[in-house]
Amino acid sequence: MPRSLQKPSRLPGQFWIVWTATLVNRAGGFVGIFLTIYLTTERGFSESVAGLVLGLYGLGGAIGVTAAGHLTDRWGRRPTVLLAMGSASALMVCLGLAHSRPAIMVGALALGMAAEGARPPLGAMIADLVPATDRGRAFSVYFWAINLGFATAAVLAGFAAGSGYLTLFLADAATTAAAAILIAVKIRETRPALVEHHQEQRSGLRTLARDRVFLGFVACNLLVALVMLQHMAMLPLAMIGDGLAPRTFGIVIALNGVLIVLGQPLVTRLLANRREALVAPVSAAVIGVGFGLTALAHTPVWYGATVLLWTTGEMLNAPSTAALLAGLSPVDMRGRYQGAYSLSWQAASFLAPTLGGTVRDLAGNTALWLGCLGLALVAAAWSLLAAPARERRVAAVTAAAERQHELAKI
């Protein structure tokens, strides 16, 4: 039956447990939102050193997602995510108590390893639990939960910071621990039985390294991520530079989550019969225009308008990209493919504040935001040209997964 005529099925109950745990975790994600401001105002770090600390978090994340991707396939989804979330909760408290510059740098690196290490197993869980025909809808709903949590955290963090920044670290640690407990109690292991498991494990890295379609997909995502992560790295500094208060930044950036919370259900219906490979280039272009127009922003209203524009692109990008990732990933390598994809975000977590801070210092805000526009347009053009090859690969991987499933039942 053509995809456009298929009736959507009910998403599995186990998916909704993952969804709820993610919502709980993200609703307490205070530290990431205010980390730049915390480092520059509370700890007296310069903008360049604060950017370095964020970069170290990204470097730790790169290590974490790579290791977690392997553990997800070899050890299992559930134990990997519990290890990552449990460690992140403890390290969040340690970072909040750290005062010296070396301790904060080491803490940021370790926290990045643990917190970001949850990404590959969670993504693999959803790919395991949800049939291919429903993954676009599932990832759209999942993205909605992430941003409902983000919107909640952005609003609450601005007020919680008034009682001391340590409160943000402790609350973040508590919600991360709560999410881990929910998964431990309610989620079973989702890793499917594999055909010729040991042979596939030995050849896994070589297979990934030769997958040019997937590597191109990851490279495009890196360009988009370099742009998107400026909203956490340089946008707060740009707003403070215009004389706006930290609380104003919290309210403006909360528009991102609010728009997604209100608009993502509509976008989910809009994208139901669309080809993910063609949605990706459109979303990258919209994101680029939104960040490019930040060069003209100096008031809360202007900043808010740019946030609403690039958020529209984000709402299109996140579910379509996640569905493409699941479709491009062989069933027995989902963890490593998720890890490799997440690695692009972690590389951007290191490069975005580092490059953004350097460009802003040397060339100013206008060059920074116009550079973001340029990177996003390159990603959009690349994704458009690669769309046919990506769709062919998704079809081939889906057919191979169905054959493996049938063989596993024999």
N, C-alpha and C positions, 0 to 999 in steps of 0.2 A: 504493500500500500504506500502511495506517495506520502512523504513526510507531512505535507500541508493538509492531508486528509485524515491523519492519525488523531485519534482522540487521546488527549493527555491522560496518563494514568496517575494514580495516587502515589506520591513519593513515599518510600519506605519509612517505617517508624524509626529505624536506627539512624536514618539520615536526620530526622528531626532532633534526635539526641545530640548529634554533632552540631547541628544548628543552634540548639539551646546553649550548649557549652561554649560555643564561639561567642554568642551574644553576651553571656555572663562575663567572659574574659575581656571582650572589647569594651564593655560598659565601664570597666575599671581601668582602661588603658590610659591613665592620666600622664604617666611619665613621658611617653613618647611625644605627646603634644607640647609639653612645656619644658622639655629637656634643654633646648637651646637657651631659652629665657632663664631657666634655673642656673645654668652654667655661667652665663654672662652677668647676671644680676646678683645671685646669691653667693656664687663662688668666685666672682671677679675675674673670670677667664676672658681673654680677648676673643674677638669674633673668630680669628683664625684658629685659636686653640680649641674653642668650642666646636668648630667645624671638624677639627682633628678627632675630638672625642666621639662625635657622631660617626665619623669615618671608621673609627675603631670598632664601634658597634656594628657597622656594616661589614667590616672585615671578619669579626667574630661570627656574624650571621652567615657569611660565605662558607666558613669552616663548618658551621652547624648544619646548614642545609645539605652540604655535600655528604657529611657523615650520616646524617639522618636519612638521606635518600638510600644509602646502602643498607642501613639498619632496617628501614621500612620493608625492603624486599627480603632480606636475610632473616631478620629477627621477628618482624611482624609490625603491623600498623599500631596496634594498641600499646604494646610495651614501649615503643619508640616515642609516641606522643606523651605518655605518662612520664617518661624520663625527662623529656624536654620541658614540659610544663612544671613538673615538680622542682627541677633545678632552677628554672626561671623565677619561680616564686621566692626561693631562698636568696637567690642572687639579687633580686630587686631590693630586698631589705638591706643587704650588704652595701649596695651602691648608694642607697639613701643615707647610710651611716658613714660613708667614706667622706673624708675631708681633704686629704692631700691630693695633689694633682696626679702622682703616679697611681695611687689607689683608685681614683676615679677612672683613670684610663684603663687599668687592668679590669676593673669592675664592668666597664662598658663593653670591653672585648668579650668577657665571659658571659655577660647577660645576652649579648647578641648571639653567641653560640647556642645558648639554651632556648631563648624565646623564639628565634627564627627557626630552630630545629623542629618546631611543631608543624611547620608548613607542609613538608613532603608527606608525612603520614596522614594528616587531615585531608589533603587533596586526594591521596590514594584511596582513603576510606570512602570518599564520596564517589570516586570513579568505580570502586568495587560495588557499592551499594545500589547505584542508580543505573538503569539501563541506558544505552547510548542515545536512544530517542528522547529521553527525558533529561539529559545532562545539562543542556542549555538552560532549561527552566530551573533545574536544581541549583546550578551555580548562580543564577540570577537571584534566587531566593536566599541563597547563602551569602551572597554579596550584600543583599539588603540587611541581613542580620549584622554583618560586620559594621555597616555604616549606621545602623540604628544604635549599636553600641558606641561607635565613634561619636555620634552626635550627642549622646548622653554624657560621655566622658568629657567632651569639649566644654559643655555647659557647666557640669559639676566641678571640673578641675579648676576653672577660674575662681570659683568661690572657695573650694577646698584649700587652694593655695594661700588664702588669707589666714588660715590657721597654722601655716608652716608647710614648707615643701616636703618635709618628712612624711606628712600625712598622705601626700600623693603616692609616695613609694610604698607605704604600708597598705593603702587601699588597693593599689595595683597588685601587690603580692597576694592579698587575700582573695581577690576575684580570680586570679590565675590558679590558685590552689583549689578554689571551689569548682572551676571548670575541670580540673584534673580529676577531682573526686567524682564528679558526675560521669565522666567517661569511664573511670575505673569501675563504677557500680553498674552502669547501664549498657556499655558497649561491649559486644563480643569481638573477637578477632575477625576481620573481614578479608584477610588475604586469601585469594582463591587457591585451590589445588592446581599445581602446575604440571604440564606435560614436559618431560625431560628436564626437570628442574635444575639439576646440577650442570648439565651442559649449557643451559641458558645463563646460569650465574657466571660461568667461566668466561663466556663470550660477551657479557653484557657491556662492559666499558668499550670494547672495540666496536660493538654494534652502535652504541650512542655516538661515538666519535666519527663514524662513517655516515651518520644520518644527516646529510646536508640540508634536507628540508627542515628538520627539527632545529638544527643549529642556526639556520637563517631566521627561524621563528624566534629563537631565544635572543639573537642579536637585535632584531626589531624591537622586542620587548625591552631590551636594555636601553635603547634610545628613548622610548616612551617613559621608562622609569626614571631616567635622568631628569626628564622634564617634570614628571609628576611629583617627585620627592622634593622639589624646590618649595613646595607648600609647607614642608616641615623644616627645611633647612634655611632658606633665605627669605621666604615671605614674612615670617615674624620679625626679622631684622629690618626688612624694608619698611614695615609698618611702624616699628619703633623709631626708625630714622625719620619718619614723617611726623613724629611727635604723638603717636597714638599709644594708648595704654595697653599693657598686656591683656587686661580683661577685654578690651575691644578686639584684639586679635582672637581671643577665645570665642567671642560671639560671631565674628566674621567667618572664622573657619568652621564654626558649627553649622553654617549655612550649607556646607558641603554635605554633612550627614543628614541635615533636615531635608534637603532637596532629594537625596537618595531615598530616604525613608518614605517621602510622599510620592516620589515619581517612579521608583523602581518597579512597583507592581504594574504601572502602565507600560514601562519599557519592556517588562517581561512579556506582556501580551503583544507588544509591537514586534519583538524579535522572535516570536514563536515560530514563524514560518520563513525567517530570513536565513541566509547562508552566512555562518559565522566568519568564513574567510573573507567575505566582502564587507562585513560590518567593521572588522578591525581597522582597515585603512581610513574609513570615514571617521571613526572615533579618534584615531591618532591626529587627524587634521583638526578636529574640533578642540581637542586638548591643546594643541599647539597655538591656535588662535586665542584661546582663553588666557594662556600664560603670556603670550606676546602682548596682549592688551594691558597686562599689568604694568608695562612701561609707562602707561599714561595715568595710572592710579595714584592718588595722593590723599583721598578721603575715604572714610569707611564705606560710603555708598559705592564709590568706584571700585574699591577692593571687593566689596560684596558682589558686584556685577560680574567681575572677572571670575570669581569663585563659582558663581552659578553657571557660567559658560563652560569652564573646563570640567565642572562636575557633570554636565550633560554628556561630554565626551567620555568621562570615566564610567558613567552608567552604561554606555554602549560597549565600552572596551572590556570591562572586567568579566562579565559573564561569557561574552563571545570568545575571549582569549582563553578562559578556563576550560570551556567546552572544547576548543581546538586542542588545547594541551592534552586533555583526557583522550581525545580521538587520535592524536599522534603517538600516544604512549603504548607500546606493547604491553599486554596484560601482565607479563612476568617481570616487567621492568618499570612499572608505574612509579615506584618509589624513587628510582634513580632519575627518571625523566622529570618527575616533580622536583627533585633536588636540583637538577641542572637548570630548570626553569627558574626556581627560586634563587639560584645563584645569580641570575641576572639582576634580580631585585637587590640582592645583598651587595653585588658589585656597585650598583647604583647608589646604595646607601652609603658606601664609602666614597664614591666619586662625586655624587651630587653636592654634598656640602663642601667637599674639598675644592672641586672645580668652581662651584657656585660662589664660594667665598673669595677665591682668587680672582675670578672675573669681576665680581662686584668691587673688590678692592682696587683693581688695576684699571678697569674700564667703566665702572659705574652700573647703576640699575638698568639703564636702557639697553646696554649691550647684553646684560644677563638675560633679560626677558626676550629680546629679539633672537638671541641665540637659542633659547628654548623653542621658539617658533620654528626656527630653521631645522633643529633636530627632529621635531615632531613631523614636519613635512617630509623629511627624508624617510622616516619610518613609514609614513602613510604611502608614499610612492613604492617603497620596497614591498610592503604588505600587499598592495594591489597587484604588483607584478608576480608575486609568489602565490597568489590565491589558487590558481588551477592546480599547481603541484601539491599544495597542502590538502586540497580536497581529494585528490587521487590517493595521497598517503593515508588519509583518514579512512577512506573506503577499504584500502588494502588491510589496514590494521584491524578494522572491525571484522572483516571476513576471516582473518587469521584467528582472532579471538573466538569467533563462533566455531571454527574448526577445532580449536583447543578444547573448548567446552564440551563438544560432542565426543572427542577422544577421551576426555577425562571421565566420562560416564560409562565408557566401555569396560 
